[in-house]
C-alpha cells in the first residue's frame, strides 16, 4: 500500500471493488492500460488470482481482463466500501 491511501490491484481482496486512482509505471505499458479502459475514476473488481498473482483477472465494465503482475501493479486504486 502506498502512503497516499491508494494501493495496487494486487493488494485487493478477491471480489473486492476499487476505483482506479492513477496509472503509473513504464510509459508504453501505461498507455496500453489506458487504451484498454483502465482510466482514473473507473470501477474495477478483482475476479480471480492465480498462484503468486500472475496473472490476475480484473473485471472492467463487464469485461474480464487477465493482467500479469507487472501490469496490475501499474494500476493504483482506492478500495470501495
Secondary structure, 3 states (H helix, E strand, C coil): CCCCCCEEHHHCCCCCEEEEEEECCCHHHHHHHHHHCCCCCCEEEEEEECHHHCCEEEEECCEEEEECHHHHCCEEEEECC
